[in-house]
Amino acid sequence: MKKLEGKVALVTGGTSGIGLATAKRFVAEGAYVFITGRRQTELDAAVKEIGEKVTGVQSDVSCDSLKRESR
């Protein structure tokens, strides 16, 4: 059994860099992963690259986006 089998993970900024690498590793270890990203094109590419057990969610979780919405 893999370390993360049966677990669900959320990786913010999962479309590139450390976030994408983390999402790939979690899937390799058996987790189902949700990744977030601001741009749908990059999000779709990351989901395709990861391949399985992944869902992309377009969102902006930065502090700036929260400030804009509170106005």
PDB file of N, CA, C and O in Angstrom:
ATOM      1  N   MET A   1       0.842  -1.184   0.000  1.00  0.00           N
ATOM      2  CA  MET A   1       0.000   0.000   0.000  1.00  0.00           C
ATOM      3  C   MET A   1       0.887   1.247   0.000  1.00  0.00           C
ATOM      4  O   MET A   1       1.888   1.319   0.713  1.00  0.00           O
ATOM      5  N   LYS A   2       0.493   2.222  -0.816  1.00  0.00           N
ATOM      6  CA  LYS A   2       1.254   3.466  -0.913  1.00  0.00           C
ATOM      7  C   LYS A   2       0.974   4.348   0.296  1.00  0.00           C
ATOM      8  O   LYS A   2      -0.074   4.227   0.929  1.00  0.00           O
ATOM      9  N   LYS A   3       1.912   5.235   0.615  1.00  0.00           N
ATOM     10  CA  LYS A   3       1.817   6.080   1.811  1.00  0.00           C
ATOM     11  C   LYS A   3       0.542   6.915   1.890  1.00  0.00           C
ATOM     12  O   LYS A   3      -0.009   7.091   2.977  1.00  0.00           O
ATOM     13  N   LEU A   4       0.062   7.433   0.752  1.00  0.00           N
ATOM     14  CA  LEU A   4      -1.083   8.341   0.765  1.00  0.00           C
ATOM     15  C   LEU A   4      -2.347   7.714   0.189  1.00  0.00           C
ATOM     16  O   LEU A   4      -3.300   8.427  -0.122  1.00  0.00           O
ATOM     17  N   GLU A   5      -2.369   6.403   0.044  1.00  0.00           N
ATOM     18  CA  GLU A   5      -3.533   5.697  -0.491  1.00  0.00           C
ATOM     19  C   GLU A   5      -4.764   6.029   0.339  1.00  0.00           C
ATOM     20  O   GLU A   5      -4.743   5.931   1.566  1.00  0.00           O
ATOM     21  N   GLY A   6      -5.853   6.427  -0.351  1.00  0.00           N
ATOM     22  CA  GLY A   6      -7.089   6.749   0.340  1.00  0.00           C
ATOM     23  C   GLY A   6      -7.160   8.169   0.890  1.00  0.00           C
ATOM     24  O   GLY A   6      -8.166   8.547   1.492  1.00  0.00           O
ATOM     25  N   LYS A   7      -6.121   8.950   0.696  1.00  0.00           N
ATOM     26  CA  LYS A   7      -6.090  10.333   1.179  1.00  0.00           C
ATOM     27  C   LYS A   7      -6.454  11.296   0.055  1.00  0.00           C
ATOM     28  O   LYS A   7      -6.328  10.969  -1.125  1.00  0.00           O
ATOM     29  N   VAL A   8      -6.905  12.488   0.438  1.00  0.00           N
ATOM     30  CA  VAL A   8      -7.215  13.561  -0.503  1.00  0.00           C
ATOM     31  C   VAL A   8      -6.346  14.756  -0.133  1.00  0.00           C
ATOM     32  O   VAL A   8      -6.235  15.107   1.042  1.00  0.00           O
ATOM     33  N   ALA A   9      -5.730  15.382  -1.133  1.00  0.00           N
ATOM     34  CA  ALA A   9      -4.846  16.528  -0.892  1.00  0.00           C
ATOM     35  C   ALA A   9      -5.297  17.721  -1.731  1.00  0.00           C
ATOM     36  O   ALA A   9      -5.843  17.562  -2.823  1.00  0.00           O
ATOM     37  N   LEU A  10      -5.058  18.904  -1.202  1.00  0.00           N
ATOM     38  CA  LEU A  10      -5.282  20.151  -1.927  1.00  0.00           C
ATOM     39  C   LEU A  10      -3.936  20.838  -2.069  1.00  0.00           C
ATOM     40  O   LEU A  10      -3.258  21.100  -1.076  1.00  0.00           O
ATOM     41  N   VAL A  11      -3.549  21.130  -3.303  1.00  0.00           N
ATOM     42  CA  VAL A  11      -2.291  21.818  -3.571  1.00  0.00           C
ATOM     43  C   VAL A  11      -2.620  23.141  -4.248  1.00  0.00           C
ATOM     44  O   VAL A  11      -3.071  23.159  -5.393  1.00  0.00           O
ATOM     45  N   THR A  12      -2.397  24.249  -3.546  1.00  0.00           N
ATOM     46  CA  THR A  12      -2.615  25.559  -4.154  1.00  0.00           C
ATOM     47  C   THR A  12      -1.395  25.894  -5.003  1.00  0.00           C
ATOM     48  O   THR A  12      -0.270  25.536  -4.657  1.00  0.00           O
ATOM     49  N   GLY A  13      -1.623  26.573  -6.101  1.00  0.00           N
ATOM     50  CA  GLY A  13      -0.513  26.877  -7.006  1.00  0.00           C
ATOM     51  C   GLY A  13       0.055  25.631  -7.643  1.00  0.00           C
ATOM     52  O   GLY A  13       1.266  25.512  -7.827  1.00  0.00           O
ATOM     53  N   GLY A  14      -0.824  24.699  -7.980  1.00  0.00           N
ATOM     54  CA  GLY A  14      -0.375  23.411  -8.485  1.00  0.00           C
ATOM     55  C   GLY A  14      -0.127  23.338  -9.975  1.00  0.00           C
ATOM     56  O   GLY A  14       0.000  22.242 -10.522  1.00  0.00           O
ATOM     57  N   THR A  15      -0.052  24.487 -10.656  1.00  0.00           N
ATOM     58  CA  THR A  15       0.128  24.455 -12.107  1.00  0.00           C
ATOM     59  C   THR A  15       1.583  24.496 -12.548  1.00  0.00           C
ATOM     60  O   THR A  15       1.880  24.247 -13.717  1.00  0.00           O
ATOM     61  N   SER A  16       2.489  24.804 -11.637  1.00  0.00           N
ATOM     62  CA  SER A  16       3.908  24.870 -12.022  1.00  0.00           C
ATOM     63  C   SER A  16       4.795  24.751 -10.783  1.00  0.00           C
ATOM     64  O   SER A  16       4.323  24.781  -9.647  1.00  0.00           O
ATOM     65  N   GLY A  17       6.074  24.619 -11.039  1.00  0.00           N
ATOM     66  CA  GLY A  17       7.078  24.648  -9.977  1.00  0.00           C
ATOM     67  C   GLY A  17       6.867  23.625  -8.876  1.00  0.00           C
ATOM     68  O   GLY A  17       6.522  22.472  -9.135  1.00  0.00           O
ATOM     69  N   ILE A  18       7.080  24.069  -7.637  1.00  0.00           N
ATOM     70  CA  ILE A  18       6.994  23.185  -6.478  1.00  0.00           C
ATOM     71  C   ILE A  18       5.588  22.620  -6.317  1.00  0.00           C
ATOM     72  O   ILE A  18       5.426  21.458  -5.943  1.00  0.00           O
ATOM     73  N   GLY A  19       4.567  23.435  -6.597  1.00  0.00           N
ATOM     74  CA  GLY A  19       3.191  22.950  -6.471  1.00  0.00           C
ATOM     75  C   GLY A  19       2.892  21.804  -7.403  1.00  0.00           C
ATOM     76  O   GLY A  19       2.284  20.813  -6.997  1.00  0.00           O
ATOM     77  N   LEU A  20       3.310  21.922  -8.647  1.00  0.00           N
ATOM     78  CA  LEU A  20       3.101  20.846  -9.627  1.00  0.00           C
ATOM     79  C   LEU A  20       3.884  19.599  -9.230  1.00  0.00           C
ATOM     80  O   LEU A  20       3.364  18.486  -9.304  1.00  0.00           O
ATOM     81  N   ALA A  21       5.113  19.782  -8.815  1.00  0.00           N
ATOM     82  CA  ALA A  21       5.936  18.638  -8.394  1.00  0.00           C
ATOM     83  C   ALA A  21       5.322  17.938  -7.175  1.00  0.00           C
ATOM     84  O   ALA A  21       5.332  16.710  -7.085  1.00  0.00           O
ATOM     85  N   THR A  22       4.793  18.723  -6.255  1.00  0.00           N
ATOM     86  CA  THR A  22       4.147  18.158  -5.069  1.00  0.00           C
ATOM     87  C   THR A  22       2.906  17.360  -5.461  1.00  0.00           C
ATOM     88  O   THR A  22       2.698  16.249  -4.973  1.00  0.00           O
ATOM     89  N   ALA A  23       2.086  17.926  -6.338  1.00  0.00           N
ATOM     90  CA  ALA A  23       0.877  17.233  -6.784  1.00  0.00           C
ATOM     91  C   ALA A  23       1.231  15.909  -7.453  1.00  0.00           C
ATOM     92  O   ALA A  23       0.587  14.891  -7.197  1.00  0.00           O
ATOM     93  N   LYS A  24       2.249  15.917  -8.304  1.00  0.00           N
ATOM     94  CA  LYS A  24       2.682  14.681  -8.970  1.00  0.00           C
ATOM     95  C   LYS A  24       3.129  13.632  -7.954  1.00  0.00           C
ATOM     96  O   LYS A  24       2.788  12.455  -8.077  1.00  0.00           O
ATOM     97  N   ARG A  25       3.883  14.058  -6.963  1.00  0.00           N
ATOM     98  CA  ARG A  25       4.389  13.130  -5.942  1.00  0.00           C
ATOM     99  C   ARG A  25       3.243  12.548  -5.114  1.00  0.00           C
ATOM    100  O   ARG A  25       3.223  11.354  -4.816  1.00  0.00           O
ATOM    101  N   PHE A  26       2.285  13.412  -4.745  1.00  0.00           N
ATOM    102  CA  PHE A  26       1.150  12.931  -3.968  1.00  0.00           C
ATOM    103  C   PHE A  26       0.355  11.886  -4.747  1.00  0.00           C
ATOM    104  O   PHE A  26      -0.050  10.869  -4.184  1.00  0.00           O
ATOM    105  N   VAL A  27       0.129  12.131  -6.040  1.00  0.00           N
ATOM    106  CA  VAL A  27      -0.574  11.155  -6.871  1.00  0.00           C
ATOM    107  C   VAL A  27       0.238   9.856  -6.956  1.00  0.00           C
ATOM    108  O   VAL A  27      -0.318   8.762  -6.860  1.00  0.00           O
ATOM    109  N   ALA A  28       1.536   9.985  -7.134  1.00  0.00           N
ATOM    110  CA  ALA A  28       2.400   8.796  -7.196  1.00  0.00           C
ATOM    111  C   ALA A  28       2.338   7.986  -5.901  1.00  0.00           C
ATOM    112  O   ALA A  28       2.503   6.767  -5.916  1.00  0.00           O
ATOM    113  N   GLU A  29       2.099   8.669  -4.785  1.00  0.00           N
ATOM    114  CA  GLU A  29       2.005   8.001  -3.484  1.00  0.00           C
ATOM    115  C   GLU A  29       0.584   7.543  -3.169  1.00  0.00           C
ATOM    116  O   GLU A  29       0.330   7.011  -2.088  1.00  0.00           O
ATOM    117  N   GLY A  30      -0.362   7.750  -4.126  1.00  0.00           N
ATOM    118  CA  GLY A  30      -1.688   7.184  -3.978  1.00  0.00           C
ATOM    119  C   GLY A  30      -2.816   8.151  -3.644  1.00  0.00           C
ATOM    120  O   GLY A  30      -3.972   7.732  -3.581  1.00  0.00           O
ATOM    121  N   ALA A  31      -2.524   9.423  -3.428  1.00  0.00           N
ATOM    122  CA  ALA A  31      -3.564  10.386  -3.062  1.00  0.00           C
ATOM    123  C   ALA A  31      -4.376  10.825  -4.271  1.00  0.00           C
ATOM    124  O   ALA A  31      -3.908  10.770  -5.408  1.00  0.00           O
ATOM    125  N   TYR A  32      -5.608  11.264  -4.001  1.00  0.00           N
ATOM    126  CA  TYR A  32      -6.389  11.992  -4.999  1.00  0.00           C
ATOM    127  C   TYR A  32      -6.105  13.461  -4.736  1.00  0.00           C
ATOM    128  O   TYR A  32      -6.203  13.908  -3.593  1.00  0.00           O
ATOM    129  N   VAL A  33      -5.757  14.221  -5.766  1.00  0.00           N
ATOM    130  CA  VAL A  33      -5.284  15.588  -5.576  1.00  0.00           C
ATOM    131  C   VAL A  33      -6.173  16.599  -6.295  1.00  0.00           C
ATOM    132  O   VAL A  33      -6.548  16.411  -7.453  1.00  0.00           O
ATOM    133  N   PHE A  34      -6.497  17.662  -5.587  1.00  0.00           N
ATOM    134  CA  PHE A  34      -7.120  18.841  -6.172  1.00  0.00           C
ATOM    135  C   PHE A  34      -6.021  19.892  -6.279  1.00  0.00           C
ATOM    136  O   PHE A  34      -5.342  20.184  -5.295  1.00  0.00           O
ATOM    137  N   ILE A  35      -5.843  20.462  -7.473  1.00  0.00           N
ATOM    138  CA  ILE A  35      -4.878  21.543  -7.635  1.00  0.00           C
ATOM    139  C   ILE A  35      -5.629  22.819  -7.986  1.00  0.00           C
ATOM    140  O   ILE A  35      -6.678  22.776  -8.629  1.00  0.00           O
ATOM    141  N   THR A  36      -5.087  23.952  -7.561  1.00  0.00           N
ATOM    142  CA  THR A  36      -5.687  25.238  -7.904  1.00  0.00           C
ATOM    143  C   THR A  36      -4.712  26.045  -8.745  1.00  0.00           C
ATOM    144  O   THR A  36      -3.496  25.869  -8.671  1.00  0.00           O
ATOM    145  N   GLY A  37      -5.283  26.935  -9.544  1.00  0.00           N
ATOM    146  CA  GLY A  37      -4.489  27.839 -10.363  1.00  0.00           C
ATOM    147  C   GLY A  37      -5.363  28.980 -10.846  1.00  0.00           C
ATOM    148  O   GLY A  37      -6.585  28.845 -10.919  1.00  0.00           O
ATOM    149  N   ARG A  38      -4.747  30.097 -11.174  1.00  0.00           N
ATOM    150  CA  ARG A  38      -5.508  31.273 -11.606  1.00  0.00           C
ATOM    151  C   ARG A  38      -5.902  31.219 -13.068  1.00  0.00           C
ATOM    152  O   ARG A  38      -6.949  31.747 -13.444  1.00  0.00           O
ATOM    153  N   ARG A  39      -5.084  30.592 -13.900  1.00  0.00           N
ATOM    154  CA  ARG A  39      -5.335  30.603 -15.338  1.00  0.00           C
ATOM    155  C   ARG A  39      -5.758  29.207 -15.811  1.00  0.00           C
ATOM    156  O   ARG A  39      -5.059  28.219 -15.585  1.00  0.00           O
ATOM    157  N   GLN A  40      -6.915  29.153 -16.469  1.00  0.00           N
ATOM    158  CA  GLN A  40      -7.489  27.876 -16.879  1.00  0.00           C
ATOM    159  C   GLN A  40      -6.589  27.113 -17.845  1.00  0.00           C
ATOM    160  O   GLN A  40      -6.501  25.888 -17.765  1.00  0.00           O
ATOM    161  N   THR A  41      -5.919  27.818 -18.755  1.00  0.00           N
ATOM    162  CA  THR A  41      -5.049  27.148 -19.721  1.00  0.00           C
ATOM    163  C   THR A  41      -3.937  26.370 -19.018  1.00  0.00           C
ATOM    164  O   THR A  41      -3.694  25.206 -19.334  1.00  0.00           O
ATOM    165  N   GLU A  42      -3.265  27.015 -18.067  1.00  0.00           N
ATOM    166  CA  GLU A  42      -2.193  26.354 -17.322  1.00  0.00           C
ATOM    167  C   GLU A  42      -2.739  25.242 -16.437  1.00  0.00           C
ATOM    168  O   GLU A  42      -2.098  24.206 -16.264  1.00  0.00           O
ATOM    169  N   LEU A  43      -3.909  25.457 -15.884  1.00  0.00           N
ATOM    170  CA  LEU A  43      -4.537  24.450 -15.040  1.00  0.00           C
ATOM    171  C   LEU A  43      -4.844  23.187 -15.851  1.00  0.00           C
ATOM    172  O   LEU A  43      -4.567  22.072 -15.407  1.00  0.00           O
ATOM    173  N   ASP A  44      -5.412  23.372 -17.032  1.00  0.00           N
ATOM    174  CA  ASP A  44      -5.711  22.230 -17.905  1.00  0.00           C
ATOM    175  C   ASP A  44      -4.442  21.476 -18.285  1.00  0.00           C
ATOM    176  O   ASP A  44      -4.435  20.246 -18.321  1.00  0.00           O
ATOM    177  N   ALA A  45      -3.369  22.210 -18.568  1.00  0.00           N
ATOM    178  CA  ALA A  45      -2.095  21.575 -18.932  1.00  0.00           C
ATOM    179  C   ALA A  45      -1.529  20.768 -17.757  1.00  0.00           C
ATOM    180  O   ALA A  45      -1.009  19.669 -17.951  1.00  0.00           O
ATOM    181  N   ALA A  46      -1.628  21.303 -16.560  1.00  0.00           N
ATOM    182  CA  ALA A  46      -1.115  20.608 -15.374  1.00  0.00           C
ATOM    183  C   ALA A  46      -1.915  19.335 -15.109  1.00  0.00           C
ATOM    184  O   ALA A  46      -1.337  18.293 -14.800  1.00  0.00           O
ATOM    185  N   VAL A  47      -3.233  19.413 -15.227  1.00  0.00           N
ATOM    186  CA  VAL A  47      -4.074  18.232 -15.032  1.00  0.00           C
ATOM    187  C   VAL A  47      -3.703  17.154 -16.056  1.00  0.00           C
ATOM    188  O   VAL A  47      -3.597  15.977 -15.713  1.00  0.00           O
ATOM    189  N   LYS A  48      -3.510  17.556 -17.290  1.00  0.00           N
ATOM    190  CA  LYS A  48      -3.109  16.607 -18.339  1.00  0.00           C
ATOM    191  C   LYS A  48      -1.742  15.989 -18.032  1.00  0.00           C
ATOM    192  O   LYS A  48      -1.539  14.791 -18.228  1.00  0.00           O
ATOM    193  N   GLU A  49      -0.811  16.814 -17.550  1.00  0.00           N
ATOM    194  CA  GLU A  49       0.534  16.328 -17.229  1.00  0.00           C
ATOM    195  C   GLU A  49       0.515  15.343 -16.062  1.00  0.00           C
ATOM    196  O   GLU A  49       1.221  14.335 -16.091  1.00  0.00           O
ATOM    197  N   ILE A  50      -0.275  15.624 -15.051  1.00  0.00           N
ATOM    198  CA  ILE A  50      -0.375  14.731 -13.893  1.00  0.00           C
ATOM    199  C   ILE A  50      -1.062  13.436 -14.300  1.00  0.00           C
ATOM    200  O   ILE A  50      -0.637  12.349 -13.909  1.00  0.00           O
ATOM    201  N   GLY A  51      -2.121  13.558 -15.084  1.00  0.00           N
ATOM    202  CA  GLY A  51      -2.723  12.392 -15.704  1.00  0.00           C
ATOM    203  C   GLY A  51      -3.906  11.762 -15.010  1.00  0.00           C
ATOM    204  O   GLY A  51      -4.989  11.704 -15.593  1.00  0.00           O
ATOM    205  N   GLU A  52      -3.747  11.294 -13.807  1.00  0.00           N
ATOM    206  CA  GLU A  52      -4.822  10.561 -13.142  1.00  0.00           C
ATOM    207  C   GLU A  52      -4.998  11.065 -11.715  1.00  0.00           C
ATOM    208  O   GLU A  52      -4.117  11.713 -11.150  1.00  0.00           O
ATOM    209  N   LYS A  53      -6.147  10.754 -11.155  1.00  0.00           N
ATOM    210  CA  LYS A  53      -6.439  11.077  -9.763  1.00  0.00           C
ATOM    211  C   LYS A  53      -6.205  12.549  -9.430  1.00  0.00           C
ATOM    212  O   LYS A  53      -5.633  12.877  -8.390  1.00  0.00           O
ATOM    213  N   VAL A  54      -6.661  13.447 -10.338  1.00  0.00           N
ATOM    214  CA  VAL A  54      -6.453  14.879 -10.142  1.00  0.00           C
ATOM    215  C   VAL A  54      -7.640  15.658 -10.699  1.00  0.00           C
ATOM    216  O   VAL A  54      -8.214  15.299 -11.727  1.00  0.00           O
ATOM    217  N   THR A  55      -7.990  16.724 -10.001  1.00  0.00           N
ATOM    218  CA  THR A  55      -9.014  17.659 -10.456  1.00  0.00           C
ATOM    219  C   THR A  55      -8.443  19.061 -10.335  1.00  0.00           C
ATOM    220  O   THR A  55      -7.859  19.414  -9.310  1.00  0.00           O
ATOM    221  N   GLY A  56      -8.611  19.857 -11.379  1.00  0.00           N
ATOM    222  CA  GLY A  56      -8.165  21.247 -11.357  1.00  0.00           C
ATOM    223  C   GLY A  56      -9.306  22.180 -11.013  1.00  0.00           C
ATOM    224  O   GLY A  56     -10.420  22.025 -11.514  1.00  0.00           O
ATOM    225  N   VAL A  57      -9.024  23.158 -10.150  1.00  0.00           N
ATOM    226  CA  VAL A  57     -10.026  24.139  -9.733  1.00  0.00           C
ATOM    227  C   VAL A  57      -9.449  25.529  -9.971  1.00  0.00           C
ATOM    228  O   VAL A  57      -8.444  25.905  -9.365  1.00  0.00           O
ATOM    229  N   GLN A  58     -10.088  26.288 -10.853  1.00  0.00           N
ATOM    230  CA  GLN A  58      -9.600  27.639 -11.123  1.00  0.00           C
ATOM    231  C   GLN A  58      -9.987  28.540  -9.960  1.00  0.00           C
ATOM    232  O   GLN A  58     -11.163  28.655  -9.615  1.00  0.00           O
ATOM    233  N   SER A  59      -8.989  29.176  -9.361  1.00  0.00           N
ATOM    234  CA  SER A  59      -9.231  30.080  -8.237  1.00  0.00           C
ATOM    235  C   SER A  59      -8.003  30.927  -7.977  1.00  0.00           C
ATOM    236  O   SER A  59      -6.906  30.638  -8.457  1.00  0.00           O
ATOM    237  N   ASP A  60      -8.215  31.981  -7.206  1.00  0.00           N
ATOM    238  CA  ASP A  60      -7.121  32.859  -6.791  1.00  0.00           C
ATOM    239  C   ASP A  60      -7.180  32.958  -5.275  1.00  0.00           C
ATOM    240  O   ASP A  60      -8.094  33.574  -4.726  1.00  0.00           O
ATOM    241  N   VAL A  61      -6.223  32.362  -4.606  1.00  0.00           N
ATOM    242  CA  VAL A  61      -6.219  32.341  -3.143  1.00  0.00           C
ATOM    243  C   VAL A  61      -5.200  33.309  -2.547  1.00  0.00           C
ATOM    244  O   VAL A  61      -4.839  33.200  -1.375  1.00  0.00           O
ATOM    245  N   SER A  62      -4.744  34.247  -3.357  1.00  0.00           N
ATOM    246  CA  SER A  62      -3.769  35.217  -2.855  1.00  0.00           C
ATOM    247  C   SER A  62      -4.429  36.212  -1.920  1.00  0.00           C
ATOM    248  O   SER A  62      -5.646  36.397  -1.958  1.00  0.00           O
ATOM    249  N   CYS A  63      -3.634  36.849  -1.085  1.00  0.00           N
ATOM    250  CA  CYS A  63      -4.138  37.872  -0.164  1.00  0.00           C
ATOM    251  C   CYS A  63      -4.739  39.044  -0.945  1.00  0.00           C
ATOM    252  O   CYS A  63      -5.735  39.623  -0.511  1.00  0.00           O
ATOM    253  N   ASP A  64      -4.157  39.396  -2.076  1.00  0.00           N
ATOM    254  CA  ASP A  64      -4.675  40.499  -2.876  1.00  0.00           C
ATOM    255  C   ASP A  64      -6.093  40.232  -3.358  1.00  0.00           C
ATOM    256  O   ASP A  64      -6.911  41.150  -3.400  1.00  0.00           O
ATOM    257  N   SER A  65      -6.393  39.001  -3.719  1.00  0.00           N
ATOM    258  CA  SER A  65      -7.743  38.701  -4.199  1.00  0.00           C
ATOM    259  C   SER A  65      -8.741  38.838  -3.066  1.00  0.00           C
ATOM    260  O   SER A  65      -9.879  39.244  -3.297  1.00  0.00           O
ATOM    261  N   LEU A  66      -8.346  38.513  -1.867  1.00  0.00           N
ATOM    262  CA  LEU A  66      -9.245  38.654  -0.723  1.00  0.00           C
ATOM    263  C   LEU A  66      -9.494  40.127  -0.411  1.00  0.00           C
ATOM    264  O   LEU A  66     -10.608  40.504  -0.050  1.00  0.00           O
ATOM    265  N   LYS A  67      -8.476  40.950  -0.548  1.00  0.00           N
ATOM    266  CA  LYS A  67      -8.644  42.385  -0.323  1.00  0.00           C
ATOM    267  C   LYS A  67      -9.590  42.990  -1.342  1.00  0.00           C
ATOM    268  O   LYS A  67     -10.433  43.816  -0.990  1.00  0.00           O
ATOM    269  N   ARG A  68      -9.463  42.588  -2.612  1.00  0.00           N
ATOM    270  CA  ARG A  68     -10.328  43.118  -3.664  1.00  0.00           C
ATOM    271  C   ARG A  68     -11.782  42.768  -3.409  1.00  0.00           C
ATOM    272  O   ARG A  68     -12.667  43.595  -3.630  1.00  0.00           O
ATOM    273  N   GLU A  69     -12.040  41.540  -2.943  1.00  0.00           N
ATOM    274  CA  GLU A  69     -13.414  41.104  -2.754  1.00  0.00           C
ATOM    275  C   GLU A  69     -14.067  41.717  -1.524  1.00  0.00           C
ATOM    276  O   GLU A  69     -15.294  41.774  -1.442  1.00  0.00           O
ATOM    277  N   SER A  70     -13.272  42.173  -0.573  1.00  0.00           N
ATOM    278  CA  SER A  70     -13.847  42.739   0.651  1.00  0.00           C
ATOM    279  C   SER A  70     -14.261  44.196   0.461  1.00  0.00           C
ATOM    280  O   SER A  70     -14.884  44.776   1.350  1.00  0.00           O
ATOM    281  N   ARG A  71     -13.931  44.790  -0.667  1.00  0.00           N
ATOM    282  CA  ARG A  71     -14.285  46.194  -0.926  1.00  0.00           C
ATOM    283  C   ARG A  71     -15.701  46.323  -1.368  1.00  0.00           C
ATOM    284  O   ARG A  71     -16.167  47.432  -1.630  1.00  0.00           O
TER     285      ARG A  71
END
